[in-house]
Amino acid sequence: MILKLLMNQRIPSSYRQGFLRLTLSTFLFAIALMGHTQTRFEVSSESEFQEAQNQANAGDSIVWNSGLHKNVFMEIDVEGLIVTADVPGSVVFSGASKVEIEADGVVLSGFQFVGGDIAQDHVISNRGSDVLITEINIQSYKSFKYLIVDENSRRTTISHCNFEDRINLSDQNILSILVDDEPGYHKIQYCSFRNFRGSGGDMGIEPIRIGVSSQAHLDSRTIVEYCYFESCDGDGEIISNKAAQNVIRYNTFINNTKAELVLRHGDEAIVYGNFFLDNMGGIRVREGQNHFIYNNYFSGLTSRAIYLQNESSDPLDSIHIYFNTIVGSEPVRLNGSGSNPPEHVFLANNIFANPRNTIFNSPTGSEQWLGNIAFGNLGMDAPEGVSVVDPLLVQNNDGYYQLNAGSPAIDAAVAGFPDVLRIEGLEFDDLKLDLMKQARPDGTELKDVGTTEFSSTVDVQPHATSLNTGPSYAKTEGEFSTSTSVVGEGAVTLSPEKDTYAFGEIVSFTPVPAEGYEFSKWGGDLIGISNPKIIGMVEDLNAVAEFSEIPEVEDPEPPLRIGDDTIEVFPNPSSTSIRLSLPTESPAQVDILIHDINGSLVISQNLKRTHQYLEVNIATLPSGTYYLTLQNAEDSLLLKGTSVFRIIKD
């Protein structure tokens, strides 16, 4: 069976222009270099890159030619060097490829890292200051971190990047910002984070982590803004805030069914202008003092909207929750149950409406309420400062709730709450603006309750979407058209399936049924991640993927080599079934026990070995991490060699 993927390149000149977005500091650095005649070096290999770098000076560009490049290590050590792709998205690194930035003023732009394996190393490490990392896609990689910023770095900007679907799970967050005794002033902006698998909980697969527990007392002053988080379920924390004085604003968190934004350690976090939509939770505040949460929109949260924890290690104090709108969600948990209840909690001028269950639970009784409107089952007696009245919200054309004319929330805010703090060196909106960046009146009593000022012209809608975040080349429509043809029996599925593809877009195709064929060869520069599924980059090529039917024999050899005492598990991860290769001396019958991460037994089977492998059906298991144990069915002794395996169900 042969699949042909035919692609016709149509790249408008306007697409080639303007992809490089410079921060102000990088722009000023570039101006300072204008006295130097800039040189452009074109390279196609690691050796050519190194030779070019040896000749390069600040302000020069090293431009990679389009194509797939495997096992490339770029150590960038020339100050002010620009390292970029000939066409954004057209350069794909795979295998053991990685980048280490050791110099200041570097620009890294336009690359994809797809399907590689660097074990416990990082895909991109940055130790420089005033560095711009932009238009980068990191996807389906096996690594430690996707991107890490060293504690000695200052003013790193990470913009318009996509981070997606790491192959390995647990104990490695995706984008890590480390903190020193001097604030970093980093920015993460217009980035997308998608499709991180896992069981939630504390697995260490946070899309963003700022600081570590030992750095909680340090000021990071990092801004995360206009980013998009979808299906990030590898860990219970989408952003793990573990340092002080960070700003998290204008982001969208959507369809994260096991996770929420967490203020884990550190003080004085500023969280405003965000949309929390159809997630497990909204904001969990575990530790710290003097946090400010305002102008946020919460809807469809299935466990809790806001969760103030009762934590002995660093009890909550001075938590400020102002001008938020929470609709159609599970409760705000105030957590008065326990020996370390939150203290000095201010809830001012919020709207709580149409709860799934109750609006609040576990109040401490010491909360300070000012100007709030609640409509629905409160879950407690209404305190002074909470008006039980219909706020008259109306859904706009995009499905988001906003004030309707005549709402009791209009011009109804109440003063008397502490001001939003200011942080040295950071500019951010306070309550002078609403969620949609409309000006609020100067006097508190003239402001509207909830996230937005009433307007007949401005609709509530997220600032960050799947279309305005991530690399530009991932969203350019109509760059390629494709046609597929199959020779012989069978069929092929192409994902994503659509009429047009962007230059540099990642696609995959799989023979159907997948278990009936094996991959035999690939023509063209695409990347084989796992057989028989092939994943690759759309570029200007005529490619042929050839699959052949697996011959039916009585005792087929397993596709992986078996050592004398080795038991192999493959494929792993899998969505349907896994096979276990067995040593020749294995017993005829074995017991299969599969436990989930909580220790509960979810599968127990007795299997008779008819081949040199066993096949275990896991299709009915929910996605997540499990532990499989092999036992001798006759005497319940563990088999020889390693007999407990960690498996991942997609």
Disulfide bonds with the S-S distance in Angstrom:
none
